[in-house]
Amino acid sequence: MTMIRHELRQNRISLAVWTLAVGALMAVCILIFPEMQEEMDGAGDLFASMGSFTEAFGMDQVSFGTLTGFYAVECGNILGLGGAFFAALCGVSALAKEEKEHTAEFLLTHPVSRPAIVTDKLIAVMVQVWLMNGAVYAVSMGSIAAVGEEIPWKELSLLHLAYLLLQMEIGAVCFGISAFLKHGGMGIGLGAAAVLYFLNLIANITDSADFLRYITPFGYAEGADIVTNVSLDWGLVGLGLAYGAAGIGAAYVKYCRKDIA
């Protein structure tokens, strides 16, 4: 528990900044929705006729004139991409930063095993992801209530659950990558999250690239699909959890055998 508290205290500013940034952007989108609703009704036909661009973001499945449709596309992309970047940064720095900051040798002099170090750091990563998502969920629901709209609890809760699972998967995979790094990997983490995002856009545009949905967690976090079907693709979710578990397993194996100078 001591190490978990230390990690959370050390990363508290990053957690606060990312939570405020994502939460504020979500709130702004929701608060301007009533002013844009009539324009969005008319823009729906325009969006639906934009071909591949429309399909890439799922705008052919939902109406921008409804809160649910607007939220799924606009707020979904903010939370999806912003949350993915945050989770990637948390995961990819967790184990590597000790070597980068030359504190690894000092850490290992304490009466704590390497598996325990990995476990505590993993818990700290996941707690940060949960805290950020919990705060953003509360802000979003509060903002919807503030503009006088009825909250579609089931649809939006499923949407937020999907993005939480997505971030946990990306955080876990990047956590595994972190065990192989010596000098930090901010660029690697952000790059991995961005690539996974764009792989999903490609899968949405091209039928021949549909197999990419089985690679990227954004495949099961499609806002338009979720609010339309009011369900998640649990097959893809299960595959994503397997990827995350593989990342965690790699972290334990590598870190416990790693020659740390």
Helices and strands as residue ranges (DSSP letters): H 2-10, H 12-48, H 52-56, H 67-70, I 71-75, H 76-94, H 96-100, H 104-108, H 114-146, H 153-178, H 186-205, G 207-214, G 217-219, H 223-229, H 234-257
